[in-house]
Amino acid sequence: MRLVLLGAPGSGKGTQADKLSELLNIPTISTGAIIRAAVKDGTEMGLKAEGYLAEGALVPDDVVIGIMKERLFEDDCKEGYILDGFPRTIPQAEAAEKLGIEIEKVLDLVVPDEKIVARLSGRRECKVCRTPYHVDFNPPKEEGVCDKCGGELICRADDEPETVQKRLTVYHKQTEPLVNFYEERGLLVRAYGCEEIADTSRAVREALGLE
Ligand code: AP5
């Protein structure tokens, strides 16, 4: 399965990607996680991307396409992958087609904007393995500690309410047009992500024909 997860910031793409990755035994490739790691490590790409991330803007297309051009042709992607956060603009989607990246399905995770700010203000993320948690909706067994790897749970810098509003505006303007782009190609399916995480996971599996 070569799957794209579309959806607003905080719609639950990372949460559902983790579950699908386990179910299908294929990796999740998250451009957001790759970019945040590069910022943390202070690489050349990270230094270029840092300002965009902090402002809630998208990193330039050529930077992201450059990352994916290499990442998606690595060995662990041979049996498929889940793309969380790529493509995010029409030029990225067109570049992916030109590179021969054949997408089989695109899942649009639909959540209204008013739910997003509350979700992101309560999000915590593992500093080590990046697993997402929520203080109310998906708490770890021990406060502040990742269930999976024992890493420290932290808040993401771009989850400040003001930055979240900017990310939502960017999403509607630059990413939402991809819904039509993939609908026209007959690849789009939808799932509603407003219910509890387990119900959303069921809706996702149903939309993908996995149940
Ligand atoms: P990225 O890391 O991709 O962030 P995003 O798309 O904004 O999405 P999030 O990670 O914030 O949310 P999510 O949908 O994964 O939700 P989650 O599962 O964590 O990108 C960050 C930045 O990197 C961008 O702003 C941009 O600058 C740059 N970037 C990345 N890709 C790029 C690209 N292709 N081009 C250019 N720039 C790029 O869930 C959120 C919270 O809600 C969690 O706490 C979770 O526990 C909780 N939750 C999840 N589901 C539910 C539910 N059903 N009910 C209740 N709570 C839930």
Residues whose N, C-alpha, C, O or C-beta is under 5 A from the ligand:
A	BS01	AP5	G7 A8 P9 G10 S11 G12 K13 G14 T15 Q16 T31 G32 A33 I35 Y52 L53 G56 A57 L58 V59 V64 D84 G85 F86 P87 R88 R119 G122 R123 R124 P132 Y133 H134 F137 N138 G193 C194 E195 E196 I197 T200
